[in-house]
């Protein structure tokens, strides 16, 4: 009789439906990986190297670039090797480690958007106190609670996943160690894991989205009612709204596709989850680089060897 805790090694079998065509996926995903690394590295270099970009908002954009740069590194190299060389195996400890870092780093995508929303709120609604409230000692009271929240939530649900027994199968229909993809392989009750997983979704991306939406409602109301320079003030928020909408929509679809009964083929769920990791990492630096005037100027100067000298108004 098989020991219920015998499975300590798993097979990541995402996109197995493609059969002999599975290695073809190496090309599009490797292109997205290179774009992500290149775009985020350039954005991070430009912000760090230019003292004129050391404003609170640009520092937060650099923080987003760090997240977008590091997140694919935890899963994409292994995934590309799986496509190209058919290396699909991963140990339970390696799976849990990968899961922890993927979810912990990904949690900061919405957290950074919350901090950006706060920056815009202070800049537009309380401009006289902006520098005081965005100074590091004052802003720490907004940073520390969210960092602690992310750490506790991710540690809790990854720890619960690691305590499960896996006796049914060791084949995971995924390209990386996604939480629910692993939990579905357990042979005991997973009710607690499902509840904690849903709680994490509500307390992280959903709660962040509600806070961000509320802050922008206040910002827009303040601009419209006070007669401020509405076009300029609202322009500074459009970039963040675009990023928020894209990032959180993909995240929620990826999370809920495993928890709500639906007719989605397994390959579609795997694709959405993989897109959740890679697409924002490619999309965010391009949007910030194009729509933030100061950053755009310095990126063009860097790419053209300093020959770009056009000045543009602050966005």
C-alpha positions as CSV (number, residue, x, y, z in Angstrom):
1,X,0.0,0.0,0.0
2,X,1.4,3.4,-1.0
3,X,2.4,5.8,1.8
4,X,0.2,8.9,1.7
5,X,3.2,11.1,2.1
6,X,5.3,9.4,-0.5
7,X,5.3,12.1,-3.1
8,X,8.2,14.4,-2.6
9,X,8.9,15.0,-6.2
10,X,6.6,16.5,-8.8
11,X,6.3,16.8,-12.6
12,X,5.4,20.2,-14.0
13,X,3.3,19.1,-17.0
14,X,1.8,22.4,-18.2
15,X,0.8,22.6,-21.9
16,X,1.2,18.8,-22.2
17,X,-1.8,18.9,-24.5
18,X,0.4,20.4,-27.2
19,X,2.4,17.2,-27.4
20,X,5.3,17.5,-29.9
21,X,4.5,21.2,-30.4
22,X,5.2,22.0,-26.7
23,X,8.9,23.0,-27.4
24,X,7.6,25.7,-29.8
25,X,6.5,27.7,-26.7
26,X,10.2,28.3,-25.9
27,X,10.3,31.1,-28.5
28,X,7.4,33.4,-27.4
29,X,8.1,32.9,-23.7
30,X,11.8,33.5,-24.1
31,X,11.1,36.7,-26.1
32,X,8.8,38.0,-23.3
33,X,11.4,37.0,-20.8
34,X,14.2,39.0,-22.6
35,X,11.8,42.0,-23.0
36,X,11.0,41.9,-19.3
37,X,14.6,41.7,-18.2
38,X,15.8,44.4,-20.7
39,X,13.0,46.9,-20.1
40,X,13.0,46.7,-16.4
41,X,16.8,46.8,-16.2
42,X,16.9,49.9,-18.4
43,X,14.1,51.6,-16.3
44,X,15.9,50.7,-13.1
45,X,19.2,51.9,-14.4
46,X,17.8,55.2,-15.5
47,X,16.0,56.0,-12.3
48,X,19.0,55.0,-10.1
49,X,21.6,56.8,-12.2
50,X,19.8,60.1,-12.6
51,X,19.6,62.3,-9.4
52,X,16.8,64.3,-11.0
53,X,14.6,61.1,-10.9
54,X,15.0,60.5,-7.2
55,X,11.6,61.9,-6.4
56,X,9.2,59.7,-4.3
57,X,7.1,58.7,-7.4
58,X,10.1,57.7,-9.5
59,X,11.6,55.7,-6.6
60,X,8.3,53.8,-6.4
61,X,8.4,53.2,-10.1
62,X,11.9,51.8,-9.6
63,X,10.5,49.6,-6.9
64,X,7.9,48.3,-9.4
65,X,10.8,47.7,-11.9
66,X,12.6,45.6,-9.2
67,X,9.5,43.5,-8.7
68,X,8.9,43.1,-12.4
69,X,12.6,42.2,-12.9
70,X,12.8,39.6,-10.2
71,X,9.4,37.9,-10.5
72,X,10.1,36.1,-13.8
73,X,13.5,34.9,-12.5
74,X,11.8,32.6,-10.0
75,X,10.0,30.6,-12.6
76,X,10.7,31.4,-16.2
77,X,14.2,29.9,-16.6
78,X,13.0,26.5,-15.3
79,X,9.9,26.8,-17.5
80,X,12.0,27.5,-20.6
81,X,14.3,24.5,-19.8
82,X,11.1,22.4,-19.5
83,X,9.9,23.5,-23.0
84,X,13.3,23.1,-24.6
85,X,14.9,20.1,-22.9
86,X,11.8,18.5,-21.3
87,X,13.1,19.1,-17.7
88,X,9.8,18.9,-15.9
89,X,10.8,17.6,-12.4
90,X,10.9,19.6,-9.2
91,X,11.2,18.5,-5.6
92,X,8.5,19.4,-3.0
93,X,10.9,21.7,-1.1
94,X,11.9,23.3,-4.4
95,X,8.3,23.7,-5.3
96,X,7.4,25.3,-2.0
97,X,10.4,27.6,-2.2
98,X,9.5,28.7,-5.8
99,X,5.9,29.2,-4.7
100,X,6.8,31.3,-1.7
101,X,9.1,33.7,-3.7
102,X,6.7,34.0,-6.6
103,X,3.7,34.9,-4.5
104,X,5.7,37.0,-2.0
105,X,7.2,39.1,-4.8
106,X,3.9,39.2,-6.8
107,X,2.1,40.5,-3.8
108,X,4.2,43.7,-4.0
109,X,2.8,44.6,-7.4
110,X,-0.5,45.7,-5.9
111,X,1.2,46.9,-2.8
112,X,3.4,49.3,-4.8
113,X,0.3,50.5,-6.6
114,X,-1.2,51.4,-3.3
115,X,1.9,53.4,-2.3
116,X,1.7,55.2,-5.7
117,X,-1.9,56.0,-5.1
118,X,-1.0,57.5,-1.8
119,X,1.8,59.5,-3.4
120,X,-0.8,60.9,-5.9
121,X,-3.2,61.6,-3.1
122,X,-0.7,63.6,-1.1
123,X,0.6,65.4,-4.2
124,X,-2.8,66.5,-5.5
125,X,-5.0,66.8,-2.4
126,X,-2.5,68.0,0.2
127,X,0.3,69.6,-1.9
128,X,1.6,71.8,0.9
129,X,2.3,68.8,3.1
130,X,3.5,66.5,0.3
131,X,7.3,66.4,1.1
132,X,6.6,66.0,4.8
133,X,4.2,63.1,4.3
134,X,6.4,61.4,1.6
135,X,9.6,61.6,3.7
136,X,10.8,58.1,4.6
137,X,10.1,58.4,8.4
138,X,6.5,59.5,7.8
139,X,5.8,57.1,4.9
140,X,7.1,54.1,6.9
141,X,3.8,53.9,8.7
142,X,2.2,53.1,5.3
143,X,5.1,50.8,4.2
144,X,5.6,48.5,7.3
145,X,1.9,47.3,7.8
146,X,1.6,46.2,4.1
147,X,5.0,44.5,4.1
148,X,4.0,42.6,7.3
149,X,0.6,41.7,5.8
150,X,2.2,40.3,2.7
151,X,4.8,38.3,4.7
152,X,2.2,36.8,7.0
153,X,-0.3,35.9,4.4
154,X,2.2,34.3,2.0
155,X,4.0,32.4,4.8
156,X,0.6,31.1,6.1
157,X,-0.7,29.6,2.9
158,X,2.6,28.3,1.6
159,X,3.2,26.7,5.1
160,X,-0.3,25.1,4.9
161,X,0.4,23.7,1.4
162,X,3.7,22.2,2.7
163,X,1.8,20.4,5.5
164,X,-0.4,18.4,3.1
165,X,0.0,14.8,2.1
166,X,0.3,14.0,-1.6
167,X,-0.7,10.5,-2.5
168,X,-2.9,10.6,-5.6
169,X,-0.5,11.8,-8.3
170,X,2.7,13.8,-8.6
171,X,1.8,15.3,-12.0
172,X,1.0,19.0,-11.7
173,X,-0.8,20.5,-14.7
174,X,1.2,23.7,-14.6
175,X,4.5,25.2,-15.7
176,X,5.5,26.4,-12.2
177,X,4.4,25.7,-8.6
178,X,1.1,27.6,-8.4
179,X,-0.6,27.3,-5.0
180,X,-3.9,25.7,-6.1
181,X,-2.3,23.5,-8.7
182,X,-0.3,21.9,-5.9
183,X,-3.2,21.8,-3.4
184,X,-5.4,20.0,-5.9
185,X,-2.9,17.0,-5.7
186,X,-3.5,16.5,-2.0
187,X,-5.3,13.4,-0.8
188,X,-6.7,14.9,2.4
189,X,-9.1,17.7,3.1
190,X,-8.0,21.0,1.6
191,X,-10.8,23.2,2.9
192,X,-8.5,25.2,5.1
193,X,-6.1,25.8,2.2
194,X,-8.9,27.0,0.0
195,X,-10.2,29.4,2.7
196,X,-6.8,30.8,3.4
197,X,-6.1,31.1,-0.3
198,X,-9.4,33.1,-0.8
199,X,-8.6,35.2,2.3
200,X,-5.2,36.1,0.8
201,X,-6.8,37.1,-2.4
202,X,-9.3,39.3,-0.6
203,X,-6.8,40.9,1.8
204,X,-4.1,41.5,-0.8
205,X,-5.1,42.3,-4.4
206,X,-8.9,42.9,-3.8
207,X,-8.3,45.1,-0.7
208,X,-5.6,47.0,-2.5
209,X,-7.8,47.5,-5.5
210,X,-10.6,48.9,-3.2
211,X,-8.2,51.2,-1.5
212,X,-6.7,52.4,-4.8
213,X,-10.1,53.0,-6.4
214,X,-11.3,54.9,-3.3
215,X,-8.2,57.1,-3.4
216,X,-8.6,58.0,-7.0
217,X,-12.3,58.8,-6.5
218,X,-11.2,61.3,-3.8
219,X,-8.4,62.6,-6.1
220,X,-10.8,63.2,-9.1
221,X,-13.4,64.8,-6.8
222,X,-10.8,67.1,-5.4
223,X,-9.5,68.2,-8.8
224,X,-13.0,68.7,-10.2
225,X,-14.3,70.6,-7.2
226,X,-11.3,72.9,-6.6
227,X,-10.7,74.1,-10.1
228,X,-7.0,73.0,-10.1
229,X,-5.1,72.3,-13.2
230,X,-7.2,69.3,-13.9
231,X,-5.6,68.0,-17.1
232,X,-2.1,67.9,-15.6
233,X,-3.2,66.4,-12.3
234,X,-5.3,63.7,-13.9
235,X,-2.6,62.9,-16.4
236,X,-0.3,61.9,-13.6
237,X,-2.9,59.3,-12.5
238,X,-3.7,57.8,-15.9
239,X,-0.6,55.7,-16.1
240,X,-1.3,54.1,-12.7
241,X,-4.9,53.5,-13.5
242,X,-3.9,51.6,-16.7
243,X,-1.3,49.5,-14.8
244,X,-3.7,48.8,-12.0
245,X,-6.5,47.7,-14.4
246,X,-4.3,45.4,-16.4
247,X,-2.4,43.9,-13.5
248,X,-5.3,43.3,-11.1
249,X,-7.6,42.0,-13.9
250,X,-5.0,39.4,-14.9
251,X,-4.2,38.5,-11.3
252,X,-7.9,38.0,-10.3
253,X,-8.7,35.9,-13.4
254,X,-5.6,33.7,-12.8
255,X,-6.5,33.2,-9.1
256,X,-10.2,32.6,-9.5
257,X,-9.9,30.3,-12.5
258,X,-8.9,27.6,-10.1
259,X,-11.6,28.3,-7.5
260,X,-14.7,28.9,-9.5
261,X,-16.3,26.1,-11.5
262,X,-15.9,26.9,-15.2
263,X,-15.4,25.2,-18.5
264,X,-11.9,26.6,-19.1
265,X,-9.5,24.0,-20.6
266,X,-6.5,23.2,-18.4
267,X,-4.2,24.8,-21.0
268,X,-6.1,28.1,-20.8
269,X,-5.8,28.2,-17.0
270,X,-2.1,27.5,-17.3
271,X,-1.7,30.2,-19.9
272,X,-3.6,32.8,-17.8
273,X,-1.5,32.0,-14.7
274,X,1.8,32.3,-16.8
275,X,0.6,35.5,-18.3
276,X,-0.1,36.9,-14.8
277,X,3.7,36.5,-14.1
278,X,5.1,37.7,-17.5
279,X,2.8,40.2,-19.1
280,X,2.8,42.9,-16.3
281,X,6.6,42.5,-16.2
282,X,6.8,43.4,-19.9
283,X,3.9,45.9,-19.9
284,X,4.6,48.0,-16.8
285,X,8.1,49.4,-17.7
286,X,7.0,50.2,-21.2
287,X,4.0,52.2,-19.9
288,X,5.9,54.0,-17.3
289,X,8.8,54.7,-19.7
290,X,6.4,56.2,-22.3
291,X,4.0,58.1,-20.1
292,X,6.3,59.5,-17.5
293,X,8.0,62.5,-19.2
294,X,11.1,62.8,-17.1
295,X,11.8,59.1,-17.3
296,X,11.1,59.0,-21.1
297,X,13.6,61.8,-21.6
298,X,16.4,60.0,-19.8
299,X,15.6,56.7,-21.4
300,X,15.9,58.3,-24.9
301,X,19.2,60.0,-23.8
302,X,20.5,56.7,-22.6
303,X,19.5,54.9,-25.8
304,X,20.9,57.6,-28.1
305,X,24.2,58.1,-26.2
306,X,23.2,61.5,-24.8
307,X,22.2,63.1,-28.1
308,X,18.6,63.5,-27.1
309,X,18.2,67.0,-25.6
310,X,14.5,67.8,-26.0
311,X,12.9,69.1,-22.9
312,X,9.3,68.2,-22.0
313,X,6.9,69.4,-19.3
314,X,6.6,67.3,-16.2
315,X,3.8,64.7,-16.3
